[in-house]
Structures are given as C-alpha cells and as structure tokens.
Amino acid sequence: TPPPPAGATAAPSAPVASGAPASAPPVKVTGATYSDNPAHRMLIVNGKIVMEGQQIEPGLTLEVITPHSAVLNHQGSRFNINY
C-alpha cells in the first residue's frame, strides 16, 4: 500500500475496552487526584504514584485520568478501570 498523503492525520487510536485483558497485571488504585490541568493528575496504583503517560508496570501504561476512572494500555490493548 502507498504511504498516506502529506498532511494526512494518523489513524484513530485503539478503542477502549471496559475490562482489563486477562494478560494484564493486577491493578489496585488506592488514591487519585484529578485536575483540569493534566500536569496535576495522578494515581496511586500498586503502591506507586503514577502520572499520565507513565508506566505502572513494564508493558502497562497509564494513558488518561478522569474524575472517576482511568484508561490504561497493556501492550497495545486499551482498557478502562473505575475507582
């Protein structure tokens, strides 16, 4: 297939599932801070303070924090957790 034309936008990101894939490591959220400013958002997950874009465990990344949930990515599979 030919490359996309100049100025083409990237394909939309993968859809978000509501449950963790079976292969994902266990995730336990014990604290959260939400702010309209993404730089001030953080979760305490598995005993670690994690901000958006950081890895929780190898292969498991915190993508987005919302007021009552978060989107995680485990090896390309995106899923939502509520806390």
The first five atom37 places (N, CA, C, CB, O) and aatype in JSON, in Angstrom:
{
  "aatype": [16, 14, 14, 14, 14, 0, 7, 0, 16, 0, 0, 14, 15, 0, 14, 19, 0, 15, 7, 0, 14, 0, 15, 0, 14, 14, 19, 11, 19, 16, 7, 0, 16, 18, 15, 3, 2, 14, 0, 8, 1, 12, 10, 9, 19, 2, 7, 11, 9, 19, 12, 6, 7, 5, 5, 9, 6, 14, 7, 10, 16, 10, 6, 19, 9, 16, 14, 8, 15, 0, 19, 10, 2, 8, 5, 7, 15, 1, 13, 2, 9, 2, 18],
  "atom_mask": [
    [1, 1, 1, 1, 1],
    [1, 1, 1, 1, 1],
    [1, 1, 1, 1, 1],
    [1, 1, 1, 1, 1],
    [1, 1, 1, 1, 1],
    [1, 1, 1, 1, 1],
    [1, 1, 1, 0, 1],
    [1, 1, 1, 1, 1],
    [1, 1, 1, 1, 1],
    [1, 1, 1, 1, 1],
    [1, 1, 1, 1, 1],
    [1, 1, 1, 1, 1],
    [1, 1, 1, 1, 1],
    [1, 1, 1, 1, 1],
    [1, 1, 1, 1, 1],
    [1, 1, 1, 1, 1],
    [1, 1, 1, 1, 1],
    [1, 1, 1, 1, 1],
    [1, 1, 1, 0, 1],
    [1, 1, 1, 1, 1],
    [1, 1, 1, 1, 1],
    [1, 1, 1, 1, 1],
    [1, 1, 1, 1, 1],
    [1, 1, 1, 1, 1],
    [1, 1, 1, 1, 1],
    [1, 1, 1, 1, 1],
    [1, 1, 1, 1, 1],
    [1, 1, 1, 1, 1],
    [1, 1, 1, 1, 1],
    [1, 1, 1, 1, 1],
    [1, 1, 1, 0, 1],
    [1, 1, 1, 1, 1],
    [1, 1, 1, 1, 1],
    [1, 1, 1, 1, 1],
    [1, 1, 1, 1, 1],
    [1, 1, 1, 1, 1],
    [1, 1, 1, 1, 1],
    [1, 1, 1, 1, 1],
    [1, 1, 1, 1, 1],
    [1, 1, 1, 1, 1],
    [1, 1, 1, 1, 1],
    [1, 1, 1, 1, 1],
    [1, 1, 1, 1, 1],
    [1, 1, 1, 1, 1],
    [1, 1, 1, 1, 1],
    [1, 1, 1, 1, 1],
    [1, 1, 1, 0, 1],
    [1, 1, 1, 1, 1],
    [1, 1, 1, 1, 1],
    [1, 1, 1, 1, 1],
    [1, 1, 1, 1, 1],
    [1, 1, 1, 1, 1],
    [1, 1, 1, 0, 1],
    [1, 1, 1, 1, 1],
    [1, 1, 1, 1, 1],
    [1, 1, 1, 1, 1],
    [1, 1, 1, 1, 1],
    [1, 1, 1, 1, 1],
    [1, 1, 1, 0, 1],
    [1, 1, 1, 1, 1],
    [1, 1, 1, 1, 1],
    [1, 1, 1, 1, 1],
    [1, 1, 1, 1, 1],
    [1, 1, 1, 1, 1],
    [1, 1, 1, 1, 1],
    [1, 1, 1, 1, 1],
    [1, 1, 1, 1, 1],
    [1, 1, 1, 1, 1],
    [1, 1, 1, 1, 1],
    [1, 1, 1, 1, 1],
    [1, 1, 1, 1, 1],
    [1, 1, 1, 1, 1],
    [1, 1, 1, 1, 1],
    [1, 1, 1, 1, 1],
    [1, 1, 1, 1, 1],
    [1, 1, 1, 0, 1],
    [1, 1, 1, 1, 1],
    [1, 1, 1, 1, 1],
    [1, 1, 1, 1, 1],
    [1, 1, 1, 1, 1],
    [1, 1, 1, 1, 1],
    [1, 1, 1, 1, 1],
    [1, 1, 1, 1, 1]
  ],
  "atom_positions": [
    [[0.83, -1.19, 0.0], [0.0, 0.0, 0.0], [0.87, 1.25, 0.0], [-0.94, 0.0, 1.2], [1.93, 1.27, 0.63]],
    [[0.43, 2.29, -0.7], [1.22, 3.52, -0.74], [1.13, 4.25, 0.59], [0.74, 4.43, -1.88], [0.18, 4.06, 1.35]],
    [[2.12, 5.07, 0.87], [2.08, 5.84, 2.12], [0.93, 6.84, 2.09], [3.43, 6.58, 2.36], [0.48, 7.22, 1.01]],
    [[0.45, 7.28, 3.26], [-0.63, 8.26, 3.28], [-0.18, 9.58, 2.69], [-1.15, 8.47, 4.71], [1.01, 9.9, 2.75]],
    [[-1.08, 10.35, 2.11], [-0.69, 11.63, 1.54], [-0.17, 12.58, 2.61], [-1.87, 12.26, 0.81], [-0.49, 12.46, 3.79]],
    [[0.65, 13.52, 2.16], [1.2, 14.51, 3.1], [0.05, 15.24, 3.77], [2.13, 15.51, 2.37], [-0.94, 15.59, 3.13]],
    [[0.19, 15.46, 5.08], [-0.84, 16.17, 5.82], [-1.96, 15.28, 6.3], [0.0, 0.0, 0.0], [-2.88, 15.76, 6.96]],
    [[-1.91, 13.97, 5.99], [-2.96, 13.06, 6.45], [-2.84, 12.88, 7.96], [-2.88, 11.68, 5.72], [-1.73, 12.9, 8.5]],
    [[-3.95, 12.71, 8.6], [-3.92, 12.51, 10.05], [-3.71, 11.04, 10.36], [-5.21, 13.02, 10.71], [-3.98, 10.18, 9.53]],
    [[-3.22, 10.78, 11.55], [-2.99, 9.4, 11.97], [-4.32, 8.69, 12.17], [-2.15, 9.35, 13.27], [-5.35, 9.33, 12.39]],
    [[-4.29, 7.39, 12.08], [-5.5, 6.6, 12.32], [-5.95, 6.81, 13.76], [-5.25, 5.09, 12.03], [-5.12, 7.05, 14.63]],
    [[-7.24, 6.73, 14.02], [-7.71, 6.9, 15.39], [-7.09, 5.84, 16.3], [-9.24, 6.83, 15.46], [-6.79, 4.73, 15.86]],
    [[-6.9, 6.2, 17.56], [-6.29, 5.25, 18.49], [-7.23, 4.08, 18.72], [-5.94, 5.94, 19.82], [-8.42, 4.14, 18.41]],
    [[-6.68, 3.03, 19.28], [-7.45, 1.81, 19.51], [-8.63, 2.09, 20.43], [-6.56, 0.72, 20.12], [-8.56, 2.97, 21.3]],
    [[-9.72, 1.36, 20.25], [-10.87, 1.56, 21.13], [-10.54, 1.16, 22.56], [-12.07, 0.77, 20.62], [-9.6, 0.41, 22.8]],
    [[-11.32, 1.65, 23.49], [-11.1, 1.38, 24.91], [-12.11, 0.33, 25.36], [-11.22, 2.68, 25.76], [-13.32, 0.53, 25.24]],
    [[-11.62, -0.78, 25.9], [-12.49, -1.82, 26.44], [-12.81, -1.47, 27.89], [-11.82, -3.23, 26.34], [-12.1, -0.7, 28.52]],
    [[-13.87, -2.05, 28.41], [-14.27, -1.73, 29.77], [-13.58, -2.6, 30.82], [-15.75, -1.88, 29.91], [-13.62, -2.27, 32.0]],
    [[-12.96, -3.69, 30.42], [-12.3, -4.56, 31.38], [-10.87, -4.83, 30.98], [0.0, 0.0, 0.0], [-10.52, -4.74, 29.8]],
    [[-10.05, -5.17, 31.95], [-8.65, -5.45, 31.69], [-8.49, -6.75, 30.92], [-7.85, -5.51, 32.99], [-9.22, -7.71, 31.17]],
    [[-7.55, -6.79, 29.97], [-7.26, -8.06, 29.3], [-6.75, -9.08, 30.32], [-6.23, -7.86, 28.16], [-6.14, -8.71, 31.32]],
    [[-7.0, -10.34, 30.07], [-6.59, -11.4, 31.0], [-5.08, -11.38, 31.25], [-7.01, -12.77, 30.47], [-4.62, -11.77, 32.32]],
    [[-4.31, -10.93, 30.26], [-2.85, -10.94, 30.4], [-2.31, -9.73, 31.15], [-2.22, -11.0, 29.03], [-1.12, -9.69, 31.46]],
    [[-3.15, -8.75, 31.46], [-2.69, -7.54, 32.15], [-2.38, -7.84, 33.62], [-3.76, -6.41, 32.05], [-3.07, -8.64, 34.25]],
    [[-1.34, -7.21, 34.16], [-1.04, -7.41, 35.58], [-2.15, -6.83, 36.45], [0.31, -6.78, 35.94], [-2.88, -5.95, 35.99]],
    [[-2.3, -7.29, 37.68], [-3.33, -6.75, 38.56], [-3.08, -5.27, 38.83], [-3.37, -7.52, 39.87], [-1.94, -4.83, 38.94]],
    [[-4.17, -4.51, 38.93], [-4.08, -3.08, 39.16], [-4.94, -2.74, 40.36], [-4.54, -2.27, 37.9], [-6.14, -3.04, 40.39]],
    [[-4.32, -2.11, 41.38], [-5.06, -1.69, 42.57], [-4.83, -0.2, 42.78], [-4.61, -2.5, 43.83], [-3.72, 0.23, 43.08]],
    [[-5.9, 0.58, 42.62], [-5.83, 2.03, 42.81], [-6.2, 2.33, 44.26], [-6.78, 2.8, 41.81], [-7.28, 1.95, 44.72]],
    [[-5.3, 3.01, 44.97], [-5.56, 3.35, 46.37], [-5.66, 4.85, 46.6], [-4.47, 2.78, 47.26], [-5.91, 5.29, 47.72]],
    [[-5.48, 5.64, 45.54], [-5.62, 7.09, 45.66], [-5.61, 7.74, 44.29], [0.0, 0.0, 0.0], [-5.04, 7.2, 43.34]],
    [[-6.24, 8.91, 44.21], [-6.31, 9.61, 42.93], [-6.43, 11.1, 43.16], [-7.49, 9.1, 42.09], [-7.03, 11.54, 44.14]],
    [[-5.84, 11.87, 42.25], [-6.01, 13.32, 42.21], [-6.36, 13.68, 40.79], [-4.72, 14.07, 42.71], [-5.62, 13.36, 39.86]],
    [[-7.5, 14.37, 40.61], [-7.9, 14.82, 39.29], [-7.89, 16.34, 39.28], [-9.31, 14.28, 38.91], [-8.26, 16.98, 40.26]],
    [[-7.45, 16.91, 38.18], [-7.44, 18.36, 37.98], [-7.74, 18.64, 36.51], [-6.06, 18.99, 38.39], [-7.48, 17.79, 35.65]],
    [[-8.28, 19.81, 36.22], [-8.44, 20.22, 34.83], [-7.09, 20.34, 34.15], [-9.2, 21.56, 34.74], [-6.99, 20.22, 32.92]],
    [[-6.04, 20.57, 34.92], [-4.67, 20.65, 34.4], [-4.07, 19.24, 34.41], [-3.8, 21.65, 35.24], [-3.82, 18.69, 35.49]],
    [[-3.83, 18.63, 33.24], [-3.29, 17.26, 33.21], [-1.99, 17.08, 33.99], [-3.06, 16.86, 31.78], [-1.71, 15.98, 34.47]],
    [[-1.19, 18.13, 34.13], [0.07, 18.02, 34.86], [-0.14, 17.77, 36.35], [0.9, 19.28, 34.66], [0.78, 17.34, 37.04]],
    [[-1.35, 18.02, 36.85], [-1.64, 17.83, 38.27], [-2.41, 16.55, 38.56], [-2.43, 19.01, 38.79], [-2.77, 16.29, 39.71]],
    [[-2.66, 15.73, 37.55], [-3.38, 14.47, 37.74], [-2.42, 13.37, 38.13], [-4.15, 14.09, 36.47], [-1.31, 13.29, 37.6]],
    [[-2.85, 12.5, 39.06], [-2.02, 11.35, 39.42], [-2.88, 10.29, 40.08], [-0.87, 11.77, 40.36], [-3.94, 10.57, 40.64]],
    [[-2.39, 9.06, 40.0], [-3.0, 7.94, 40.69], [-1.95, 7.29, 41.57], [-3.61, 6.93, 39.7], [-0.76, 7.33, 41.27]],
    [[-2.4, 6.68, 42.64], [-1.55, 5.77, 43.39], [-2.01, 4.38, 42.98], [-1.64, 6.01, 44.98], [-3.11, 3.95, 43.33]],
    [[-1.17, 3.69, 42.24], [-1.5, 2.39, 41.67], [-0.43, 1.39, 42.09], [-1.62, 2.46, 40.11], [0.76, 1.62, 41.9]],
    [[-0.87, 0.29, 42.66], [0.06, -0.76, 43.1], [1.17, -0.17, 43.97], [0.66, -1.49, 41.88], [2.32, -0.6, 43.9]],
    [[0.81, 0.83, 44.78], [1.76, 1.43, 45.71], [2.68, 2.48, 45.12], [0.0, 0.0, 0.0], [3.57, 2.98, 45.81]],
    [[2.49, 2.83, 43.83], [3.34, 3.83, 43.17], [2.51, 5.04, 42.75], [4.05, 3.21, 41.94], [1.36, 4.9, 42.36]],
    [[3.11, 6.22, 42.84], [2.48, 7.43, 42.31], [2.79, 7.48, 40.82], [2.98, 8.74, 43.05], [3.96, 7.46, 40.43]],
    [[1.73, 7.55, 40.0], [1.89, 7.5, 38.54], [1.1, 8.64, 37.93], [1.42, 6.13, 37.97], [-0.03, 8.9, 38.32]],
    [[1.71, 9.31, 36.96], [1.06, 10.39, 36.22], [0.75, 9.91, 34.81], [1.94, 11.66, 36.2], [1.3, 8.9, 34.35]],
    [[-0.12, 10.64, 34.12], [-0.49, 10.28, 32.75], [0.77, 10.11, 31.89], [-1.42, 11.34, 32.13], [1.68, 10.93, 31.94]],
    [[0.8, 9.03, 31.12], [1.93, 8.76, 30.23], [3.01, 7.91, 30.86], [0.0, 0.0, 0.0], [3.92, 7.47, 30.16]],
    [[2.94, 7.66, 32.16], [3.97, 6.87, 32.82], [3.58, 5.39, 32.9], [4.24, 7.42, 34.23], [2.4, 5.04, 32.84]],
    [[4.6, 4.55, 33.03], [4.37, 3.12, 33.17], [4.06, 2.78, 34.62], [5.59, 2.32, 32.67], [4.71, 3.27, 35.54]],
    [[3.05, 1.92, 34.8], [2.73, 1.39, 36.12], [3.62, 0.18, 36.39], [1.23, 1.01, 36.23], [4.23, 0.06, 37.44]],
    [[3.66, -0.69, 35.42], [4.5, -1.9, 35.41], [5.06, -2.01, 33.99], [3.68, -3.21, 35.82], [4.53, -1.36, 33.09]],
    [[6.1, -2.8, 33.77], [6.57, -2.96, 32.39], [5.43, -3.42, 31.47], [7.74, -3.96, 32.34], [4.77, -4.42, 31.75]],
    [[5.22, -2.68, 30.39], [4.18, -3.0, 29.43], [2.8, -2.48, 29.77], [0.0, 0.0, 0.0], [1.86, -2.68, 29.0]],
    [[2.65, -1.81, 30.93], [1.35, -1.28, 31.35], [1.49, 0.22, 31.61], [0.83, -2.02, 32.64], [2.18, 0.64, 32.54]],
    [[0.82, 1.03, 30.77], [0.95, 2.48, 30.83], [-0.37, 3.13, 31.21], [1.43, 3.03, 29.48], [-1.43, 2.71, 30.75]],
    [[-0.3, 4.14, 32.06], [-1.45, 4.97, 32.4], [-1.57, 6.03, 31.32], [-1.3, 5.62, 33.84], [-0.69, 6.88, 31.18]],
    [[-2.66, 6.0, 30.54], [-2.82, 6.95, 29.45], [-3.57, 8.21, 29.88], [-3.55, 6.3, 28.3], [-3.09, 9.32, 29.66]],
    [[-4.75, 8.04, 30.49], [-5.6, 9.18, 30.81], [-6.25, 8.97, 32.17], [-6.69, 9.39, 29.72], [-6.66, 7.86, 32.51]],
    [[-6.33, 10.04, 32.96], [-7.04, 10.03, 34.24], [-8.26, 10.92, 34.1], [-6.11, 10.5, 35.42], [-8.14, 12.07, 33.67]],
    [[-9.42, 10.4, 34.47], [-10.65, 11.19, 34.52], [-11.08, 11.26, 35.98], [-11.78, 10.56, 33.61], [-10.45, 10.64, 36.83]],
    [[-12.15, 12.01, 36.3], [-12.52, 12.14, 37.72], [-12.78, 10.82, 38.45], [-13.74, 12.99, 37.82], [-12.53, 10.74, 39.66]],
    [[-13.28, 9.78, 37.78], [-13.6, 8.53, 38.48], [-13.12, 7.28, 37.77], [-15.08, 8.44, 38.68], [-13.5, 6.17, 38.14]],
    [[-12.28, 7.45, 36.75], [-11.77, 6.29, 36.02], [-10.45, 6.66, 35.36], [-12.8, 5.8, 34.97], [-10.0, 7.8, 35.39]],
    [[-9.83, 5.64, 34.76], [-8.57, 5.86, 34.06], [-8.5, 4.91, 32.87], [-7.34, 5.65, 35.0], [-9.09, 3.83, 32.89]],
    [[-7.78, 5.33, 31.84], [-7.54, 4.49, 30.67], [-6.1, 4.0, 30.77], [-7.8, 5.26, 29.32], [-5.16, 4.78, 30.89]],
    [[-5.96, 2.67, 30.72], [-4.64, 2.05, 30.76], [-4.39, 1.37, 29.42], [-4.54, 1.03, 31.94], [-5.32, 1.06, 28.69]],
    [[-3.13, 1.14, 29.12], [-2.73, 0.46, 27.9], [-1.78, -0.67, 28.27], [-2.07, 1.44, 26.87], [-0.7, -0.43, 28.81]],
    [[-2.2, -1.89, 27.99], [-1.34, -3.05, 28.25], [-0.95, -3.65, 26.91], [-2.05, -4.1, 29.15], [-1.74, -4.34, 26.27]],
    [[0.27, -3.4, 26.5], [0.84, -3.94, 25.26], [-0.08, -3.69, 24.07], [1.1, -5.44, 25.41], [-0.3, -4.59, 23.25]],
    [[-0.62, -2.48, 23.97], [-1.45, -2.08, 22.83], [-2.94, -2.26, 23.04], [0.0, 0.0, 0.0], [-3.73, -1.78, 22.22]],
    [[-3.35, -2.94, 24.1], [-4.78, -3.1, 24.41], [-5.18, -2.06, 25.44], [-5.08, -4.54, 24.94], [-4.71, -2.07, 26.58]],
    [[-6.06, -1.15, 25.01], [-6.51, -0.09, 25.91], [-7.75, -0.56, 26.68], [-6.83, 1.22, 25.12], [-8.63, -1.21, 26.11]],
    [[-7.8, -0.22, 27.98], [-8.96, -0.59, 28.78], [-9.18, 0.45, 29.87], [-8.79, -1.99, 29.39], [-8.27, 1.19, 30.25]],
    [[-10.4, 0.48, 30.37], [-10.83, 1.45, 31.36], [-10.97, 0.78, 32.72], [-12.16, 2.11, 30.94], [-11.47, -0.34, 32.81]],
    [[-10.52, 1.46, 33.77], [-10.77, 0.99, 35.13], [-11.49, 2.11, 35.88], [-9.43, 0.59, 35.86], [-11.21, 3.29, 35.67]],
    [[-12.42, 1.74, 36.74], [-13.1, 2.71, 37.6], [-12.49, 2.63, 38.99], [-14.65, 2.44, 37.65], [-12.03, 1.58, 39.43]],
    [[-12.49, 3.77, 39.66], [-12.0, 3.79, 41.05], [-12.87, 4.69, 41.88], [-10.54, 4.26, 41.13], [-12.63, 4.84, 43.07]]
  ]
}
